Amino acid sequence: MSTFAKPENALKRAEELINVGQKQDALQALHDLITSKRYRAWQKPLERIMFKYVELCVDLRRGRFAKDGLIQYRIVCQQVNVTSLEEVIKHFMHLSTEKAEEARSHSQALEEALDVDDLEADKRPEDLMLSYVSGEKGKERSDRELVTPWFKFLWETYRTVLEILRNNSKLEALYAMTAHRAFQFCKQYKRTTEFRRLCEIIRNHLANLNKYRDQRDRPDISAPESLQLYLDTRFEQLKVATELELWQEAFRSIEDIHGLMFMVKKTPKASLMVVYYAKLTEIFWISSSYLYHAYAWLKLFTLQKSFNKNLSQKDLQMIASSVVLAALAVTPYDHTYGASHSELENEKERNLRMANLIGFNLDLKPESREVLSRPSLLSELVSKGVMSCVTQEVKDLYHLLEHEFLPLDLAAKVQPLLSKISKLGGKLGSASSLPEVHLSQYVPALEKLATLRLLQQVSRVYQTMKIESLSQMIPFFDFSAVEKISVDAVKRNFIAMKVDHMKLVVLFSTPGLESDDLRDHLIVFAESLNKARAMIYPPTKKSSKLGEILPGLGEIVDKEHKILLARKSIIEKRKEEQERQLLEMEREEESRRLKQLKITEEAEHKRLAAEYEQRNRQRILREIEERELEEAQALLEEQEKRSKRKGGKKPILEGEKVTKQILMERALSEQLRERQEMEKKFQKLAKTMDYLERAKREEAAPLIEAAFQQRLVEEKALHEHEQQLETELSRQRHDGDLKEKYRLSRMLENKIIFEERVKSRREAEFNQRKAEREERINQIIQARKQEREALRKKIFFVRSEEERLSKLREEEEARKLEEAERRRKEEAERKAKLDEIAEKQRQRERELEEKERVRREALLGRTTDGPLRPSELPAGPDPGTAAPAAAAPAPAKYVPRFRRGGTEGSAPAPPETDKWGGGSSRPAPLQILTSGAVVPGRPLQMQTGGVVVVAGAVVIAGLMIGIHLVIGGVEVQSPLGHHLGLVVADNPRVYMNILRD
């Protein structure tokens, strides 16, 4: 890394390297200068260096170097000269755009050259293989190699600039301009992937801006200028998304705009709201949300009518027609009928989001929102006077589909109206914010609505109809399409109908006549029968072969699962601890940085706040004065008009100072005077009306009485005439009934005979069928009895076999327990016998040792008896026991055997004698005691009856219990029943030879 005394030297060095063709070295030299800590103060030469630096980055397509340099330069000039940073960034974007356009001009096939799905992706393996295998490169491949890298670099440039300017309040306009240019880049070259990524980047910038509110130089969204820039950016994003037909991204842009408005609690301008609702209508139409599409049209109509005074009557009529047709296009039934709980919750959340987007309802309380539905929408259209602005065709169509009842002629009357409506629409005037309106897009939905209305009205009149007749009544669709529409309507409980294709008829009924329980009674009955059969005959559980083979597999799996869970929990705890430590470190670092920033910013904030408050106070006072002056002027003009209309004099004298308070007092007095005059007029008019009404009633009373008497006479005559006619008709009917009775009485006997014959034949047929049925029932009963008997025998055999097997198992277990108990008792007896023998052996050893000790003491006493004097002998009754007693310092302390014969000052210890010998001489060596086979349970014959203990082997009274010895460092155990050869040598070690049988 080279260092320079002045920045100008680095610039000269870079130009020299560029002249010799070493642009990479020049870029590295400038990069080292910019990132150096020596040049943290802004200077004019640094700006020239940055211009040269970004030129080299663009020529070499080094986006990473450009980003690092711009970040360092932002740190340098943020507080001193932020305009310099703006100029450098603009120069950087200009160079990148110029290079990309130059590369595009060299390419004659731009669409093929930009046939890349993602500008941030690297080359694919197949492209690399093709570039190396093919000898001649085609034009398309050469175009891709020339143009695509420059467009990738341009896209990286936009991303870099947006990342650098995202938290800079002084360069908000440049940030908005860069976002607009990036949107235009995506729109011009149809870059959908990059557009989605760009929208996500801008969305994350805004989210971080709201998350970290205490950052330095953070833009204030509540400021009008900043808010307008952010809104313009979002609306440009919405426009480009709709033009690229990225409807999901457009919907997210709508939500971003709504979130921005909710954040600052301000509604944007009417022109922006018109664009908002226009795009919202397109999004809802594409997503088949026709109800919210209609509400968006209604909002758009209200805005146009209220704020656009230059809108022509024809354009307003087209917009109103679109509103009504959109409302009619909504299906007349509820789509959530019969849906599950989860679907209802999802639909509720979706409706809530869309309703908020339409109405900009900033209040989150559910009771403050109105319910959005098709009937409420239509009633709102009528109440707001939208129906008075639509064309005559749309008005006639609305009355036909919503108010008329024409089950046979509905489709025939609707069809010509739809054909006329499909020809309406087109481009609107220049005064309208909407470019064009297309009414033909609603024709399919209106044809479907007309079909549903026709089916609904026909179902109220007819119960059965031929398919052919129904198809003739609906000219819009063939019967298959009508059937699909009717299936959805029946599913939503709008109509109730069935199609019988065998009889070629359609059956209509009333919705809700059949309940779901009656419809599914066979299914419920079958499930109940299956449950009953499972209770009577439970399924047998087959034993698993794998469980027999691997009995401990479940425990092993559980153990390993617990180990894995413990390991997972340990890993999670470690991760959480590491994340917590990292968060604490970041928090501490952030707190330190914030403290340092607050110290420098506090004075600046106070000054800016004071200036802002002062400007606000002045602006508010100025607005109040202007508003009061305007109101006073308006009141003055109104009062002058009223005085001119009444012919009175001017209420204000010339030269008199006019204030709002004076005008309000005079207006109130004038209103009070007018109100008193009107009250007097009303009292006079009421008295006049009272006199007139009384006079009219006095004149009308005799006329009413005369008309009543005349009416009584006429009604009496009419009643007598009708009574005579009724009497004559009754007489005629009675005579006719008598004649009919006489005519039918001649057939009475034949009728009785025929009735008896039919009864007898049916009785015989009934008796025959009854006998056959009883016989068939008896056969079924016998068959079921046999089946039950066989089943009982089978169950009895299985149970008896199971009892036998269980009894055998119990006997075997009892036998094994008895055998184990017997062995345990034998083992206990054998151990007790061995313990007894060992105890005897230990007792005899103690006796032998005692005898040997007494013998040795007696022998030592004889050898030392001469030289000792009687006065030097220790006191005590027994001279043999005096020496050990004196040698032992304490009864519990161990004393070696060679020191037990005398005191500390006596002669050295005598030589060790053989413990098997006697007297002062070595005993004779022992001979072979036994040799041969030892059989368990048989006593061992020995030449001597003493006790011999050899290396853990015990031979007592001719019975050899066992051998346990060590031969050459190897431990050997030999039970009874082996060939043994036992040899005892004349030294203390014992040698044995054991030969296995």
NULUM-193815 format. One record per residue (C-alpha): residue in one letter; x, z, y. Coordinates in steps of 0.001 Angstrom, whole numbers, plus 500000, padded with zeros to 6 digits. Last residue first. Example, Ala and Ser with C-alpha at 12.3 -4.5 7.8 and 13.67 -1.06 7.14 Angstrom:
% NULUM-193815
S513670507140498940 A512300507800495500 
//
This chain:
% NULUM-193815
D492476533540414259 R494464533859417439 L497923535272416931 I498890538139419119 N502507539179419228 M503237542377420991 Y506207543810422743 V506074547311424223 R508376548535426936 P509547552235426750 N512422551397424359 D512529551878420572 A510193548960419916 V506486549115419067 V505252546139417103 L501568545225416821 G500654542069414954 L497073541103415400 H494877538565413659 H491597538444415622 G488099539942414956 L488044542473417734 P488436541276421316 S491660539964422800 Q492364540004426506 V495558538473427824 E496888538659431414 V499824536346431973 G502934537733433771 G505138537264430638 I502707539059428342 V500239541510429887 L497967543552427653 H494330544319426943 I493555544874423244 G490341546261421860 I488564549134420080 M490837549725417114 L489468552451414836 G492014554283412600 A491633557589414385 I491946556032417824 V493615552748418678 V493362551959422361 A494934548912424015 G495523549308427771 A499202548452427564 V499799550528424414 V498036553857423934 V498597555301420508 V496669558387419332 G497752560034416143 G496400559527412582 T499470557821411306 Q499781555026408808 M496817553177410241 Q493656551669408692 L491337550140411270 P487616551040410798 R485116548140410178 G482452547228412784 P484398544297414133 V487028542951411684 V490721543296412410 A492929541054410366 G496455541970409456 S499307544066410733 T499383547719411507 L501822550439412505 I505049548535412594 Q507791551212412748 L508616553672415470 P512101554167416744 A513704557493416030 P513531559983418821 R516264560244421405 S518040563658421338 S517436566725423573 G514316568041421849 G511438565733421048 G510849562027421498 W507748560213422570 K508377560904426237 D511877559541425928 T514240561525428045 E515311560939431551 P518695562382432419 P518741565823433903 A518206566192437646 P521229567195439617 A522194570899439712 S520295573427441781 G520094573569445584 E516673571987445892 T515084574086443127 G514827573526439373 G513134571740436447 R510246569945438323 R512693567719440121 F513000565080437358 R509178564861437070 P508612564004440663 V506494566471442690 Y503035565517444080 K501635567894446650 A498296569708446072 P499762573014444835 A502299573122447635 P506063572971447943 A506499572382444173 A510050573174443129 A509453576902442964 A506439576563440664 P508226574014438548 A511165576343438087 A509199579510437377 T507063578063434537 G509665578499431826 P510775581931433034 D507248583323432453 P506323586745433885 G507381586001437351 A510028586737439838 P512643584105440246 L516002584700438602 E518818585414441035 S518974589143440204 P519297588431436467 R522222586207437085 L522287582576436241 P525251580991434460 G523855581564430933 D520148580584431202 T520726577083432527 T520700575215429199 R517996577367427573 G515568577067430523 L515947573309430526 L514824573179426875 A511872575497427509 E510854573408430511 R511143570302428422 R509011571693425648 V506373573004428046 R506193569571429737 E505927567844426386 K503144570162425284 E501274569597428551 E501760565874428273 L500404565927424748 E497371567977425772 R496683565686428763 E496939562663426518 R494551564276424049 Q491976564835426788 R492377561260428076 Q491781559954424545 K488712562133424134 E487331560815427449 A488068557259426407 I486189557774423127 E483193559204425009 D483211556384427547 L483390553871424721 K480426555496422998 A478434555502426271 K479311551852426895 R478218550916423392 E474968552857423771 A474262551166427148 E475034547739425692 E472734548426422778 K469974549542425154 R470400546417427336 R470382544211424293 R467147545775423102 E465554545396426548 A466609541730426774 E465161541066423318 E461922542843424252 L461649540817427475 K462296537569425621 R459632538433423078 A457141539269425859 E457923535944427613 E457407534041424377 E454141535857423735 E452930535095427288 R453839531432426950 L452013531205423640 K448940532831425210 S449086530373428148 L449267527460425728 R446295528734423756 E444262529364426930 E445061525848428219 E443996524340424898 S440752526363424991 R440063525180428576 V440714521535427726 F438517521704424615 F435683523419426495 I435882520834429334 K435716517993426810 K432793519590424996 R430955520123428298 L431581516473429300 A430268515222425976 E427121517354426328 R426629516229429941 E426919512578428914 Q424479513097426059 K421995514787428382 R422417511955430927 A421596509379428278 Q418564511347427110 I417272511686430708 I417801507954431353 Q415860507098428216 N413060509462429185 I412894507925432674 R412629504415431185 E409757505539428937 E407999507201431851 R408405504022433957 E407060501828431232 A404034504088430794 K403366504106434550 R403731500337434731 Q401097499934432029 N398768502471433661 F399074500726437043 E398343497305435558 A395246498669433860 E394084500333437100 R394753497138439065 R392580495119436697 S389772497719436730 K389793497988440518 V389697494204440993 R386735493825438654 E384831496676440290 E385326495141443776 F384163491733442581 I380947493225441150 I380274495248444357 K380782492153446551 N378470490080444394 E375755492761444749 L376167492956448581 M376045489209449254 R372327489040450221 S372780491944452704 L375120489751454856 R372383487556456331 Y370007490470456984 K372769492395458799 E373641489370460944 K370010488985462017 L369824492664462983 D373061492397465028 G371690489426466969 D368562491328467915 H370602494283469136 R372879492058471260 Q369844490489472979 R368347493872473814 S371641495142475250 L371971492042477460 E368495492502478901 T369171496157479736 E372509495295481422 L370864492663483603 Q368171495137484713 Q370838497728485648 E372818495133487655 H369734494334489786 E368953497994490418 H372552498688491545 L372619495717493927 A369419496865495604 K370837500360496116 E374161498957497476 E372361496927500121 V370208499825501338 L373186502209501586 R375274499652503546 Q372496499295506125 Q372456503078506652 F376255503131507152 A376234500290509636 A373627502129511735 E375710505345511756 I378904503455512789 L377097501796515689 P375706505125516877 A379285506689517036 A381185503697518578 E380181504289522249 E381179507978522227 R384441507144520421 K385448504539523000 A384772506905525926 R386897509668524403 E389811507266523797 L389720505956527382 Y389713509451528928 D392655510573526787 M394623507409527582 T394256508074531333 K395434511680530937 A398473510538528909 L399396507932531545 K399364510545534316 Q401524512927532292 F403944510096531411 K404339509081535044 K405094512663536088 E407680512952533353 M409309509697534444 E409647510956538011 Q411275514167536810 R413744512220534653 E414673509969537556 R415475512986539755 L417574514616537044 Q419464511359536453 E420235511025540153 S421462514644540325 L423695514051537301 A425096510832538764 R425829512605542061 E427693515386540280 M429595512914538071 L430606510792541059 I431881513807542977 Q433871515033539946 K435386511607539273 T436698511316542776 V435815509006545674 K437240509690549112 E434733508660551816 G435833505715553964 E432471503974553704 L429738506244552471 I428894506342548794 P425280506385547622 K424621502857548883 K421051502535550177 G418038501887548000 G416648498660546692 K416095499985543215 R418282497290541626 K420882497671544415 S421037501464543846 R421413500989540115 K424157498385540569 E425994500676543018 Q425716503585540596 E427133501488537790 E430012500331539956 L430836503897540999 L430636505173537424 A433021502442536299 Q435436503190539148 A435341506916538356 E435973506199534684 E438906503933535563 L440383506541537939 E439956509285535350 R441676507112532721 E444540506286535054 E445029509941535958 I444925511026532325 E447340508239531309 R449822509278534020 L449604512911532987 I450123511989529330 R453086509713530133 Q454719512358532260 R454256514995529602 N455545512668526886 R458604511719528921 Q459401515390529487 E458928516205525805 Y461219513348524788 E463876514352527278 A463775517958526065 A463875516871522421 L466800514539523058 R468756517297524790 K467980519826522101 H468835517398519363 E472157516541520938 A473070520213521338 E472235520954517714 E473927517910516273 T477538519061516155 I476869522497514628 K474141521051512404 L476565518569510906 Q479026521243509817 K476260523296508298 L474845520252506587 R478200519430505001 R478568522948503672 S475017522916502339 E475583519552500682 E478732520795498981 E476936523895497778 R474000521864496556 E476248519383494805 M478127522196493086 E474878523918492135 L473472520663490817 L476602520051488764 Q476453523580487378 R472786523168486521 E473452519851484865 Q476217521424482767 E473999524361481827 E471135522044480964 K473427519901478842 R474813522979477086 K471321524292476473 E470232520920475106 I473245520797472801 I472535524327471545 S468866523452471012 K469858520346469066 R472269522346466910 A469564524897466163 L467109522115465348 L469685520448463097 I470384523718461272 K466651524357460879 H466191520866459447 E469125521410457089 K467528524628455823 D464110523044455520 V465581520098453605 I467489522415451286 E464407524573450704 G462310521502449922 L464916520092447550 G465196523280445509 P463071522159442576 L464708518714442350 I463807517152439007 E460511518966438619 G459559518290442264 L460525514634441839 K458253514381438855 S455343515464441036 S452472517187439297 K449185515401439586 K446418517170441471 T443031516700439892 P440263515547442243 P437362518003442678 Y434252517060440752 I431306518997442218 M432789519496445714 A434178515941445881 R430802514562444787 A429056516524447569 K431510515242450214 N431050511646449044 L427254512027449164 S427428513373452737 E429601510429453824 A427140507957452279 F424168509573454084 V425974509503457433 I426752505805456980 L423177505059455984 H421845506970459023 D423903504968461514 R421110503224463421 L418821506230463185 D421464508465464773 D422375505902467427 S418815505797468672 E416699502710468632 L414355502225471582 G417147502622474177 P416776499161475601 T413262497658475063 S413036494797472603 F413748491072472391 L414141488944469267 V415795485528469544 V414792482837467060 L416504480252464877 K414952481687461683 M418289481913459903 H420201482401463159 D418266485563464036 V419653486696467406 K418905490250468518 M418003491598471948 A418158494794473987 I419239494364477611 F421599496224479963 N422755498757477383 R426469497969477976 K426871496620474428 V423662494611474844 A425087493008478001 D428409492229476299 V426618490630473365 S424310488740475757 I427256487059477492 K428752486015474164 E425382484657473008 V424957482693476214 A428391481138475626 S427359480136472090 F423984478869473387 D425476476286475709 F425985477262479318 F424638476469482782 P421351474804481766 I419664478075480736 M415913477438480085 Q416675474669477611 S418904477040475623 L416107479630475503 S413652477057474166 E416075475956471451 I416828479529470462 K413148480164469874 M411606483180471528 T410280486508470282 Q409246489634472160 Y408433487986475442 V407681489261478952 R410183492039479642 S412900490382477520 V412409487181479544 Q413205489056482762 Q416410490540481404 L417524487279479786 L416916485431483081 R418776488081485073 L421742487891482682 T421862484098482881 A421635484168486694 L424518486679486758 K426637484411484513 E425904481451486793 L426846483642489764 A430185484527488142 P430909480846487464 V429925479860491078 Y431975482515492878 Q435147480399493167 S433129477658494910 L432808479779498066 H436357479061499205 V437319480438502631 E440285479313504712 P443123480444506996 L441796483927507763 S442825485371511133 S439963483520512788 A440408482094516286 S442074478972514881 G438892477946513110 L438254478233509410 K439421475932506631 G437086475222503748 G433746476581502641 L430548474976501329 K430392472409498515 S430047475048495774 I427136476564497717 K425117473341497455 S425606473139493661 L424748476825493373 L421485476319495265 P420584473376493014 Q421119475573489900 V419225478669491063 K415750477134491000 A416068475733487469 A417732478941486274 L414874481129487532 D411984478896486386 L410891480600483154 P411552484316483827 L410663484127487531 F410583487644488975 E412052487475492500 H413908490332494206 E417603490329493202 L418504486907491822 L415974484789493730 H416265486759496971 Y420066486520496958 L420009482796496146 D417652482151499047 K419982484034501442 V423008482178500119 E421305478836500644 Q420112479817504143 T423617480643505325 V424680484227505984 C424527486141509285 S421192487936508844 M422218489188505429 V425187491040506963 G422865493174509069 K424522496515508388 S421501497880506499 V421166494820504255 L424843494776503323 E424777498542502774 S421839498168500380 L423807495565498443 L426886497808498260 S424860500855497201 P423278498814494399 R426697497474493240 S428503500794493131 L431050502799495103 V430279506516495319 E431103508006498698 R434176510135499191 S434042513461501042 E433003515394497935 P436226514467496166 K438457516115498787 L441582514005499296 D440863513114502927 L443002510150504009 N440387507601503025 F442027504282503801 G438736502692502710 I439841499950500365 L443093501462499078 N441476504856498564 A438668503242496578 M441235501422494433 R443098504623493573 L439915506532492786 N438572503699490656 R441784503681488593 E441679507453488103 K438042507291486996 E438734504349484694 N441580506278483048 E439360509343482616 L436525507233481215 E438882505522478782 S440174508899477600 H436610510182477111 S435522507141475132 A433401504301476508 G429717503833475633 Y428753502772479150 T431884502434481313 H431174498806482236 D427969499726484079 Y425546496834484468 P424725494353487229 T428018492415486990 V429543491913490437 A429233488274491543 L426315489209493813 A428593491355495980 A431173488563496200 L428405486112497115 V427206488426499895 V430698488951501369 S431617485275501093 S428404484335502917 A429319486786505700 I432754485146506023 M431232481657506162 Q428643482750508758 L431342484340510916 D433276481072510796 K430167479135511851 Q429332481557514660 S432790481227516175 L435263484117516362 N436586484693519884 K435460488336519977 N437650489273517009 F437612493072516989 S434192494105515701 K433019491033513767 Q436387490362512200 L436898494004511253 T433433494354509746 F433825491113507783 L437169492284506381 K435704495633505346 L432853493802503601 W435301491450501880 A437254494473500609 Y434012495954499286 A433275492704497427 H436715492637495805 Y436242496314494942 L433158495388492939 Y434764492253491489 S437742493998489916 S438646490931487826 S442418491476488464 I442704488074490182 W439700488841492399 F441043492290493259 I444402490840494306 E442843488074496402 T440486490478498183 L443405492832498885 K445341490014500496 A442504489479502978 Y442074493236503417 Y445702493731504472 V445852490576506587 V442791491777508521 M444352495247508780 L447446493727510359 S445381492029513045 A443372495236513602 K446513497231514347 P447697499969512037 T445856503216511239 K447830506432511702 K448201509563509565 V452013509099509299 M452229509600505535 F448778508253504710 M449604505053506550 L452874504710504644 G451129505445501352 H448527502752502110 I451261500252502885 D453133501174499690 E449905500933497661 I449359497428498992 S452954496582498064 R452273497889494546 F449274495571494358 A451438492657495493 E454028493529492848 Q451341493376490205 W450008490152491660 L453293488257491603 E451676484955492555 L454777483852494547 E452547483398497596 T450889486751496922 A454257488530496693 V455539486761499818 K452543487961501842 L452796491541500570 Q456524491752501341 E455845490452504848 F453196493150505173 R455684495793504008 T458356494677506478 D455881494535509361 L454697498041508500 Y458254499402508460 L459010497828511826 Q455737499095513338 L456406502619512106 S459887502589513593 E458569501491517001 P455664503965516973 A457809506984516013 S456346508797512987 I458857507093510703 D461803508845512347 P464961507137511084 R467692509473509759 D470809509593511929 R471973512725510070 Q470033513781507034 D467568516670507190 R464573514777505822 Y466064514072502405 K463007513273500290 N461160511191502853 L464116508856503395 N464833508863499673 A461323507530499047 L461688504906501781 H464977503648500332 N463501503669496820 R460670501377497940 I463107499019499655 I465160498763496434 E462061498332494263 C460827495497496467 L464231493816496236 R464274494115492440 R460854492509492190 F461953489739494551 E465179489202492588 T463198488595489415 T460719486294491178 R463299484022492786 K461129481033493786 Y463881479430495933 Q462124479570499283 K460159482757498562 C463116484772497317 F465224483698500320 Q462308484366502675 F462036487900501320 A465777488434501786 R465488487182505373 H462638489595506047 A464605492502504539 T467621491627506690 M465460491504509828 A463930494906509003 Y467380496460508543 L468588494844511767 A465611496320513623 E466279499747512150 L469859499716513362 K469977502914515438 S468036504985512898 N470558504333510154 N469527505603506721 R468994502281504871 L471549500269506860 I474410500232504325 E472191499673501280 L470236496915503008 V473478495168503983 T474856495357500434 R471640494060498854 Y471463491118501241 T475106490257500566 E474593490483496795 W471834487877497108 L474165485651499130 F476909486103496515 K474538485110493727 F473491482107495785 W477125481145496196 P477787481507492475 T474693479376491623 V475624476381493771 L478918475025492452 E478873475967488755 R475188475143488465 D475727471803490135 S478550471054487703 R476272471917484769 E473525469698486094 K475921466840486694 G477259466894483162 K480641468153482153 E482702465820479994 G484701467258477107 S482064469482475626 V483375472368473526 Y484661474682476281 S481684474504478629 L479236474585475696 M480804477755474300 L480614479437477700 D476982478441478135 E476142479671474624 P477707483066475380 R475530483559478509 K477193483859481861 D476659487154483691 A473347488434485025 E472861489417488683 L471240486136489684 D468588486517486980 D466534483754485378 V468847480895486312 D467635477309486798 L469059477229490315 A471132474075489836 E468250472339488079 E465914473037490987 L468592472121493524 A469331468664492134 Q471372466816494738 S473965469556495194 H476401469267498104 S473716470442500527 R473121473508498385 A476811474448498582 E476666474177502362 E473474476213502461 A475123478956500403 K478219478927502619 E476120479137505793 T474009481972504396 S477112484001503491 L478743483309506879 H475611484296508796 M475161487448506709 F478715488592507486 H478428487694511196 K475205489715511412 I476909492632509698 V479893492478512086 E477630492280515139 E475569495280513999 L478702497324513311 S479923496557516848 T476574497653518235 V477083501057516605 N479772501892519115 V480808505558519156 Q478750507673516738 Q478466505169513883 C481743503351514694 V484186504779512139 I481765505761509372 R480111502330509592 Y483549500715509333 Q484215502551506081 I480885501426504646 L481477497864505817 G484886497757504138 D483603499087500817 K480706496619500770 A482890493642501621 F485428494548498924 R482622494742496353 G481186491384497424 R484427489491496954 R483316485860497130 L486833484625498055 D485685482788501189 V483010485419501917 C485431488335501557 L488016486507503706 E485465485981506464 V484353489623506137 Y487926490797506743 K488549488439509686 F485485489801511459 M486455493334510466 I489946492888511927 R488454491613515197 E486268494741515328 L489229496989514527 P491087495487517495 K488485497029519849 Q489175500522518666 W487041503092516826 A488730506302515724 R489239506823511973 Y492403504692511846 R494930506925510081 K492594507679507166 S493205504269505605 T490187502405504173 I490295499738506902 L494059499261506693 D494126499050502906 H491302496508502982 L493151494427505576 A496218494264503322 Q494099493529500229 L492330490664501989 A495674489186503075 D496990489487499519 Q493904487649498197 K494186484985500870 Q497729483985499890 G497710480330500987 V500805480375503254 N498662480358506403 I496439483093504984 L499462485355504447 E500529484863508067 E496996485578509264 A496912488802507246 R500231489965508703 K498983489277512219 L495832491317511544 A497884494169510077 N500132494153513140 E497107494300515443 P496019497539513718 K499136499274515047 A501930501179513293 F501176499461510006 T501258500865506485 S501601498832503269 M500000500000500000 
//
